[in-house]
């Protein structure tokens, strides 16, 4: 079966002021594969009303842009998105359909895989098309200590969700793509899940695996006089609370907030470790974090070896003053 295209779903929305790093990375991944197999890149967008994303897609190797326009596509629904894409996917039969390994992608990709009876590789970090007839996909396992090789043997479209942390960004010498508006005319009765409303997130209860900011409590932050300050700081920073195993064992933090190789592997933009010793199994679960700041009264604590900034101090001195300064900065309009 001939495959002349590679599809990609950059998460570009009409209200976005700039194209996200995730979207640019997905476009780069699609372009890299397309160049190796001699295919064209087709970018996909969905919405209730058309918005022109050609400027955002220009210079990223995209040959064509499919915009699926239908009222049920106003808000994300895996069922609606899959139903809208299905007919065109079957007709085009792209070699790959690359989607981000995000909340959207982790829900949409399995749905499409079932409907297409197609293979799905999740959390992929590297695609190898050196042998076009036998591509290889690699994803990290055991907190990135090992790589799993996935060799799907199929002539059909392969669905791939790409790990955002693995994506590079490169530009390509292409202009704006040609846009084609597709109206799937979905039946509202066929959409089983409907958007009702958006609820503001409780940042302290967001899954630590998805949180952009994490406040991690070690045993040094677990005493009864300190832990309420940890919670207050997390609320001020709009961060999710995580913990090491000894803190989990105290019952102060639920088991699903355990961070480390035996718990959740995380990669927030900002990771604040309070009273965390830095055991290897914990550190192994935070390596993908953007900025790691640690506070521990032990100047020899192992956590400092993995930190961008380390502060040797007593949390009883640090936390009250830090909370006070953040509150004052907000009152003065220095931060929002």
LUMBA-991807 format. One record per residue (C-alpha): residue number from 1; residue in three letters; x, y, z. Coordinates in Angstrom, 1 decimal, always signed. Last residue first. Example, Ala and Ser with C-alpha at 12.3 -4.5 7.8 and 13.67 -1.06 7.14 Angstrom:
residues 2
[2 SER [+13.7 -1.1 +7.1]]
[1 ALA [+12.3 -4.5 +7.8]]
//
This chain:
residues 336
[336 UNK [+0.0 +38.3 +39.3]]
[335 UNK [+3.5 +39.4 +40.3]]
[334 UNK [+4.8 +42.8 +41.1]]
[333 UNK [+1.3 +44.1 +41.6]]
[332 UNK [+2.1 +45.5 +45.0]]
[331 UNK [-0.4 +43.1 +46.7]]
[330 UNK [+1.1 +40.3 +44.7]]
[329 UNK [+4.6 +41.1 +45.8]]
[328 UNK [+3.5 +41.4 +49.4]]
[327 UNK [+1.9 +37.9 +49.3]]
[326 UNK [+5.1 +36.4 +47.7]]
[325 UNK [+7.3 +38.1 +50.3]]
[324 UNK [+5.2 +36.8 +53.3]]
[323 UNK [+5.2 +33.2 +51.9]]
[322 UNK [+8.9 +33.3 +51.5]]
[321 UNK [+9.4 +34.7 +55.0]]
[320 UNK [+7.2 +32.0 +56.6]]
[319 UNK [+8.9 +29.3 +54.5]]
[318 UNK [+12.5 +30.0 +55.0]]
[317 UNK [+13.1 +30.2 +58.8]]
[316 UNK [+11.1 +27.1 +59.7]]
[315 UNK [+12.4 +25.5 +56.5]]
[314 UNK [+15.9 +25.5 +58.0]]
[313 UNK [+18.5 +26.5 +55.5]]
[312 UNK [+20.9 +25.1 +52.9]]
[311 UNK [+19.6 +26.5 +49.6]]
[310 UNK [+20.2 +24.7 +46.3]]
[309 UNK [+19.6 +26.1 +42.9]]
[308 UNK [+19.8 +24.0 +39.6]]
[307 UNK [+19.3 +20.9 +41.7]]
[306 UNK [+20.4 +17.3 +41.1]]
[305 UNK [+23.5 +17.4 +43.3]]
[304 UNK [+21.6 +19.4 +45.9]]
[303 UNK [+19.2 +16.5 +46.4]]
[302 UNK [+22.0 +14.4 +47.9]]
[301 UNK [+21.9 +16.4 +51.2]]
[300 UNK [+25.4 +17.5 +52.3]]
[299 UNK [+24.3 +21.0 +53.3]]
[298 UNK [+21.6 +19.5 +55.6]]
[297 UNK [+19.0 +22.2 +56.2]]
[296 UNK [+17.3 +21.4 +53.0]]
[295 UNK [+15.8 +23.7 +50.3]]
[294 UNK [+15.9 +22.5 +46.7]]
[293 UNK [+15.2 +24.3 +43.4]]
[292 UNK [+14.8 +22.3 +40.2]]
[291 UNK [+14.2 +24.1 +37.0]]
[290 UNK [+12.8 +22.3 +33.8]]
[289 UNK [+12.0 +18.9 +35.3]]
[288 UNK [+12.9 +15.9 +33.1]]
[287 UNK [+15.1 +14.4 +35.8]]
[286 UNK [+12.4 +14.3 +38.4]]
[285 UNK [+11.7 +10.5 +38.8]]
[284 UNK [+15.3 +9.3 +39.0]]
[283 UNK [+15.8 +11.8 +41.9]]
[282 UNK [+13.2 +10.0 +44.0]]
[281 UNK [+14.7 +6.5 +43.4]]
[280 UNK [+18.2 +7.9 +44.0]]
[279 UNK [+17.3 +9.4 +47.4]]
[278 UNK [+17.4 +13.2 +47.4]]
[277 UNK [+16.9 +14.2 +51.0]]
[276 UNK [+13.8 +16.3 +50.4]]
[275 UNK [+13.1 +19.0 +53.0]]
[274 UNK [+11.3 +21.1 +50.5]]
[273 UNK [+11.9 +20.3 +46.8]]
[272 UNK [+10.6 +23.0 +44.5]]
[271 UNK [+10.1 +21.7 +40.9]]
[270 UNK [+9.4 +24.2 +38.1]]
[269 UNK [+8.6 +23.5 +34.5]]
[268 UNK [+7.3 +20.2 +35.5]]
[267 UNK [+8.7 +16.8 +34.3]]
[266 UNK [+7.3 +14.0 +36.5]]
[265 UNK [+7.8 +10.3 +37.0]]
[264 UNK [+5.0 +9.2 +39.4]]
[263 UNK [+5.6 +6.4 +42.0]]
[262 UNK [+8.2 +3.7 +42.3]]
[261 UNK [+10.7 +5.6 +40.1]]
[260 UNK [+10.0 +8.8 +42.0]]
[259 UNK [+7.1 +11.1 +43.1]]
[258 UNK [+4.3 +9.8 +45.4]]
[257 UNK [+1.2 +11.9 +44.8]]
[256 UNK [-1.0 +8.8 +44.1]]
[255 UNK [-0.4 +7.6 +47.6]]
[254 UNK [-2.2 +10.6 +49.2]]
[253 UNK [-0.3 +13.1 +51.2]]
[252 UNK [-0.4 +13.6 +55.0]]
[251 UNK [-0.8 +9.8 +55.6]]
[250 UNK [+2.5 +9.4 +57.3]]
[249 UNK [+3.6 +6.8 +54.8]]
[248 UNK [+3.3 +9.3 +52.0]]
[247 UNK [+5.8 +11.5 +53.8]]
[246 UNK [+8.3 +8.6 +54.0]]
[245 UNK [+7.7 +7.9 +50.3]]
[244 UNK [+8.6 +11.3 +49.0]]
[243 UNK [+5.9 +13.9 +48.3]]
[242 UNK [+4.0 +15.9 +45.7]]
[241 UNK [+1.8 +19.0 +46.0]]
[240 UNK [+0.6 +20.6 +42.8]]
[239 UNK [+1.5 +24.2 +42.3]]
[238 UNK [-0.5 +27.4 +42.0]]
[237 UNK [+2.5 +29.3 +43.5]]
[236 UNK [+0.3 +30.8 +46.3]]
[235 UNK [-1.6 +27.5 +46.8]]
[234 UNK [+1.7 +25.5 +47.0]]
[233 UNK [+3.0 +28.0 +49.6]]
[232 UNK [+0.0 +27.5 +51.7]]
[231 UNK [+0.2 +23.7 +51.5]]
[230 UNK [+3.9 +23.8 +52.5]]
[229 UNK [+3.1 +26.2 +55.3]]
[228 UNK [+0.5 +23.7 +56.6]]
[227 UNK [+3.2 +21.0 +56.5]]
[226 UNK [+5.6 +22.9 +58.8]]
[225 UNK [+4.0 +22.9 +62.2]]
[224 UNK [+2.8 +19.3 +61.9]]
[223 UNK [+6.2 +18.0 +60.8]]
[222 UNK [+6.4 +16.8 +57.1]]
[221 UNK [+8.7 +19.4 +55.6]]
[220 UNK [+12.0 +17.7 +56.5]]
[219 UNK [+10.4 +14.4 +55.7]]
[218 UNK [+10.2 +15.4 +52.1]]
[217 UNK [+7.5 +17.7 +50.5]]
[216 UNK [+7.5 +18.4 +46.8]]
[215 UNK [+6.0 +21.6 +45.5]]
[214 UNK [+5.3 +21.0 +41.8]]
[213 UNK [+4.6 +23.5 +39.0]]
[212 UNK [+3.7 +22.5 +35.4]]
[211 UNK [+1.5 +19.6 +36.7]]
[210 UNK [+0.8 +16.7 +34.4]]
[209 UNK [+2.4 +13.8 +36.3]]
[208 UNK [+1.6 +15.6 +39.5]]
[207 UNK [-2.1 +15.0 +38.8]]
[206 UNK [-3.8 +18.3 +39.7]]
[205 UNK [-5.0 +18.4 +43.4]]
[204 UNK [-3.0 +21.3 +44.6]]
[203 UNK [-3.7 +23.3 +41.5]]
[202 UNK [-7.5 +23.0 +42.0]]
[201 UNK [-8.4 +23.6 +38.4]]
[200 UNK [-11.1 +26.1 +37.5]]
[199 UNK [-14.1 +24.3 +36.0]]
[198 UNK [-14.9 +24.6 +32.3]]
[197 UNK [-18.5 +23.9 +31.3]]
[196 UNK [-20.8 +21.3 +29.7]]
[195 UNK [-18.8 +19.7 +26.8]]
[194 UNK [-20.5 +16.7 +25.4]]
[193 UNK [-19.7 +13.0 +25.5]]
[192 UNK [-21.9 +10.6 +23.5]]
[191 UNK [-21.6 +12.4 +20.1]]
[190 UNK [-23.8 +10.4 +17.7]]
[189 UNK [-26.8 +12.4 +18.6]]
[188 UNK [-25.0 +15.6 +17.5]]
[187 UNK [-24.7 +14.1 +14.0]]
[186 UNK [-21.4 +15.1 +12.4]]
[185 UNK [-21.5 +17.1 +9.2]]
[184 UNK [-17.8 +16.3 +8.3]]
[183 UNK [-17.1 +19.8 +6.9]]
[182 UNK [-13.6 +19.8 +5.5]]
[181 UNK [-11.8 +23.1 +4.8]]
[180 UNK [-8.7 +22.7 +2.7]]
[179 UNK [-5.7 +25.0 +3.4]]
[178 UNK [-2.7 +25.2 +1.1]]
[177 UNK [+0.5 +25.5 +3.2]]
[176 UNK [+2.3 +28.7 +3.8]]
[175 UNK [+5.9 +28.7 +2.6]]
[174 UNK [+8.5 +26.0 +3.0]]
[173 UNK [+12.2 +26.0 +3.8]]
[172 UNK [+12.0 +24.1 +7.1]]
[171 UNK [+12.4 +25.3 +10.7]]
[170 UNK [+13.6 +23.1 +13.5]]
[169 UNK [+12.3 +22.4 +16.9]]
[168 UNK [+13.2 +19.2 +18.9]]
[167 UNK [+10.8 +17.0 +20.7]]
[166 UNK [+11.7 +14.5 +23.4]]
[165 UNK [+10.1 +16.3 +26.4]]
[164 UNK [+6.8 +16.4 +24.5]]
[163 UNK [+6.6 +12.6 +24.3]]
[162 UNK [+5.1 +11.8 +20.9]]
[161 UNK [+1.9 +10.0 +20.4]]
[160 UNK [+2.1 +7.8 +17.4]]
[159 UNK [-0.6 +6.2 +15.2]]
[158 UNK [+0.6 +3.9 +12.4]]
[157 UNK [-1.4 +3.8 +9.2]]
[156 UNK [-1.7 +0.4 +7.6]]
[155 UNK [+0.9 -1.9 +6.1]]
[154 UNK [+1.7 -3.4 +9.5]]
[153 UNK [+4.5 -4.8 +11.5]]
[152 UNK [+4.9 -2.4 +14.4]]
[151 UNK [+8.5 -2.5 +15.7]]
[150 UNK [+8.5 -1.1 +19.2]]
[149 UNK [+11.9 -0.7 +20.9]]
[148 UNK [+11.8 +0.0 +24.6]]
[147 UNK [+14.5 +2.1 +26.0]]
[146 UNK [+15.9 +1.8 +29.5]]
[145 UNK [+16.7 +4.1 +32.5]]
[144 UNK [+14.2 +6.7 +31.3]]
[143 UNK [+12.0 +6.4 +34.4]]
[142 UNK [+11.7 +2.6 +34.0]]
[141 UNK [+10.7 +2.9 +30.3]]
[140 UNK [+11.7 +5.4 +27.6]]
[139 UNK [+10.1 +5.1 +24.1]]
[138 UNK [+11.5 +4.0 +20.8]]
[137 UNK [+9.8 +3.4 +17.5]]
[136 UNK [+11.3 +1.3 +14.7]]
[135 UNK [+10.3 +1.4 +11.0]]
[134 UNK [+10.5 -1.8 +8.9]]
[133 UNK [+9.7 -1.0 +5.3]]
[132 UNK [+11.1 +2.5 +5.5]]
[131 UNK [+14.4 +1.1 +6.9]]
[130 UNK [+16.2 +4.2 +8.2]]
[129 UNK [+12.8 +5.2 +9.4]]
[128 UNK [+13.7 +5.5 +13.1]]
[127 UNK [+11.3 +7.4 +15.3]]
[126 UNK [+12.4 +8.6 +18.8]]
[125 UNK [+10.6 +9.6 +22.0]]
[124 UNK [+7.3 +7.8 +21.7]]
[123 UNK [+4.9 +8.0 +24.7]]
[122 UNK [+2.3 +5.9 +22.9]]
[121 UNK [+2.8 +3.7 +19.8]]
[120 UNK [-0.6 +2.7 +18.2]]
[119 UNK [-1.3 +0.1 +15.6]]
[118 UNK [-4.4 +0.4 +13.4]]
[117 UNK [-7.8 -1.2 +13.6]]
[116 UNK [-9.0 +2.2 +12.2]]
[115 UNK [-11.8 +2.6 +14.8]]
[114 UNK [-9.7 +1.1 +17.6]]
[113 UNK [-6.6 +3.1 +16.8]]
[112 UNK [-8.7 +6.3 +16.5]]
[111 UNK [-10.0 +5.9 +20.0]]
[110 UNK [-6.5 +5.0 +21.3]]
[109 UNK [-5.2 +8.3 +19.7]]
[108 UNK [-7.9 +10.6 +21.0]]
[107 UNK [-7.5 +10.1 +24.8]]
[106 UNK [-3.7 +10.1 +25.1]]
[105 UNK [-3.5 +12.9 +22.5]]
[104 UNK [-5.8 +15.3 +24.3]]
[103 UNK [-4.2 +14.8 +27.7]]
[102 UNK [-0.8 +15.1 +26.0]]
[101 UNK [+1.4 +12.6 +24.2]]
[100 UNK [+1.3 +14.8 +21.1]]
[99 UNK [-0.1 +13.4 +17.9]]
[98 UNK [+1.7 +12.0 +14.8]]
[97 UNK [-0.4 +10.2 +12.2]]
[96 UNK [+2.0 +8.0 +10.2]]
[95 UNK [+2.0 +6.3 +6.8]]
[94 UNK [-1.1 +8.3 +5.8]]
[93 UNK [-4.1 +6.3 +4.6]]
[92 UNK [-5.6 +9.2 +2.7]]
[91 UNK [-9.1 +7.7 +2.3]]
[90 UNK [-9.2 +6.0 +5.7]]
[89 UNK [-7.9 +9.2 +7.4]]
[88 UNK [-10.5 +11.2 +5.6]]
[87 UNK [-13.4 +9.1 +6.8]]
[86 UNK [-12.1 +8.9 +10.4]]
[85 UNK [-11.2 +12.5 +11.1]]
[84 UNK [-14.6 +13.9 +12.1]]
[83 UNK [-15.6 +10.7 +14.0]]
[82 UNK [-12.3 +10.7 +15.9]]
[81 UNK [-12.7 +14.4 +16.9]]
[80 UNK [-16.3 +13.9 +18.0]]
[79 UNK [-15.5 +10.8 +20.1]]
[78 UNK [-12.3 +12.3 +21.6]]
[77 UNK [-14.2 +15.4 +22.6]]
[76 UNK [-12.4 +18.8 +22.5]]
[75 UNK [-14.6 +21.8 +22.4]]
[74 UNK [-16.1 +23.6 +19.3]]
[73 UNK [-15.9 +20.3 +17.3]]
[72 UNK [-19.6 +19.7 +17.6]]
[71 UNK [-20.2 +22.8 +15.5]]
[70 UNK [-18.3 +21.4 +12.5]]
[69 UNK [-15.1 +22.5 +10.6]]
[68 UNK [-12.3 +20.1 +10.0]]
[67 UNK [-9.3 +22.1 +8.8]]
[66 UNK [-6.9 +20.2 +6.7]]
[65 UNK [-3.6 +22.0 +6.0]]
[64 UNK [-1.3 +21.0 +3.2]]
[63 UNK [+2.4 +20.9 +2.4]]
[62 UNK [+3.7 +21.5 +6.0]]
[61 UNK [+7.5 +21.8 +6.2]]
[60 UNK [+7.6 +24.1 +9.1]]
[59 UNK [+8.2 +27.5 +7.5]]
[58 UNK [+4.5 +28.4 +7.3]]
[57 UNK [+2.3 +26.6 +9.9]]
[56 UNK [+1.6 +29.6 +12.0]]
[55 UNK [+0.9 +31.7 +9.0]]
[54 UNK [-1.4 +29.0 +7.6]]
[53 UNK [-3.4 +28.8 +10.8]]
[52 UNK [-6.5 +30.6 +9.4]]
[51 UNK [-9.5 +30.1 +11.7]]
[50 UNK [-12.6 +28.2 +10.6]]
[49 UNK [-15.5 +28.0 +13.1]]
[48 UNK [-16.5 +24.9 +15.2]]
[47 UNK [-13.0 +23.6 +15.4]]
[46 UNK [-10.4 +21.1 +14.2]]
[45 UNK [-6.9 +21.4 +12.9]]
[44 UNK [-4.7 +18.9 +10.9]]
[43 UNK [-1.3 +19.4 +9.4]]
[42 UNK [-0.4 +17.4 +6.3]]
[41 UNK [+3.2 +16.6 +5.6]]
[40 UNK [+4.2 +15.3 +2.2]]
[39 UNK [+6.0 +12.0 +1.8]]
[38 UNK [+9.4 +10.9 +0.5]]
[37 UNK [+10.2 +8.4 +3.3]]
[36 UNK [+13.0 +10.2 +5.0]]
[35 UNK [+11.8 +13.7 +4.3]]
[34 UNK [+8.3 +12.8 +5.7]]
[33 UNK [+9.9 +11.4 +8.9]]
[32 UNK [+11.8 +14.6 +9.6]]
[31 UNK [+8.8 +16.8 +8.7]]
[30 UNK [+6.5 +15.0 +11.1]]
[29 UNK [+9.0 +15.3 +14.0]]
[28 UNK [+9.5 +19.0 +13.2]]
[27 UNK [+5.7 +19.6 +13.1]]
[26 UNK [+5.4 +17.9 +16.5]]
[25 UNK [+8.1 +20.0 +18.0]]
[24 UNK [+6.4 +23.2 +16.7]]
[23 UNK [+3.2 +22.1 +18.3]]
[22 UNK [+4.8 +21.3 +21.6]]
[21 UNK [+6.7 +24.5 +21.6]]
[20 UNK [+3.4 +26.4 +21.4]]
[19 UNK [+2.4 +28.6 +18.5]]
[18 UNK [+1.9 +32.1 +19.7]]
[17 UNK [-1.1 +34.3 +20.7]]
[16 UNK [-3.4 +31.3 +20.8]]
[15 UNK [-7.1 +32.2 +20.6]]
[14 UNK [-7.8 +30.3 +17.4]]
[13 UNK [-6.2 +27.1 +18.6]]
[12 UNK [-3.1 +25.2 +17.5]]
[11 UNK [-2.5 +21.7 +19.1]]
[10 UNK [-0.3 +20.4 +16.2]]
[9 UNK [-2.0 +17.3 +14.8]]
[8 UNK [+0.3 +15.7 +12.3]]
[7 UNK [-0.4 +13.6 +9.2]]
[6 UNK [+2.4 +12.0 +7.1]]
[5 UNK [+1.5 +11.6 +3.4]]
[4 UNK [+2.2 +9.5 +0.3]]
[3 UNK [+1.7 +6.1 +1.7]]
[2 UNK [+1.5 +3.4 -1.0]]
[1 UNK [+0.0 +0.0 +0.0]]
//
